[in-house]
Amino acid sequence: MLEVRNVSKTYRSIPAVQDVSFTLNPGEVLGYLGPNGSGKSTTVKMVTGLIQPSRGKILFRGQDIREDLATYRTQLGYVPEEAQVYTHLSGLEYLQLVGRLRGIPERLLDTKARGLLALFGLEHAQYSQMVNYSKGMRQRVLLSAAILHDPQLIVFDEPLSGLDAVSAILFKELLVLLAREGKAILYISHVLEVVERVCDRVIVLAKGQVVADAAPRELTKLMALPTLESVFAQLVQQTDTEQVARDLVDVMKVQHA
């Protein structure tokens, strides 16, 4: 369904993403991982059509997305990393705005918007301005907006940010059902234990390049490591965090310069 083909992005000759390629099929949940500055956000912006690759192509159902971005976006749902919403609107008004931009008929839009807000536990707040919403409440509105138009491709960028425990469990159940419905899902997260549990495949990015692309179980088996977290740390050559933590405590305890 989605094919990222030899994509690179540079800013003033500085590479952010270098020759990245992957496919995402219907019914698949693909984890896209990497430390801060690895190129995840740049990839997401290219996949969602917000920026154009310096080189390479992004194809949806075999067609370059740049050839008809408007049509491509009708099939795309997106939850951004930061819960940016129009805070002067209520949750219901925000979904109505999104639905009208999507061309959803008014009667259907009202039914779907109210239904999603109720199922996400926001029925009591649907008429309140989102300036009064918590971060988790805004995140649930964004999740509602992402699936409102029944998209085929959904990009979740740190979707659990701000969610309470019950909402996080609900989201994980929703993710499984969306995949069963044949949706192609690109899942970006730092919560590796969740990625390991819900993703069919993971791509690990380091310094703008793909360093691994396999099922979580295959990666842990291949590298003889117990968890995806330990695999990730080795692949991206992260700092010895345990030692750094000890050093931080040692500095904390210093009493005299």
Secondary structure, 3 states (H helix, E strand, C coil): CEEEEEEEEEECCEEEEEEEEEEECCCCEEEEECCCCCCHHHHHHHHCCCCCCCEEEEEECCEEHHHCHHHHHHCEEEECCCCCCCCCCEHHHHHHHHHHHCCCCHHHHHHHHHHHHHHCCCHHHCCCEHHHCCHHHHHHHHHHHHHCCCCCEEEEECCCCCCCHHHHHHHHHHHHHHHHCCCEEEEECCCHHHHHHHCCEEEEEECCEEEEEECHHHHHHHCCCCCHHHHHHHHCCCCCHHHHHHHHHHHHHCCCC
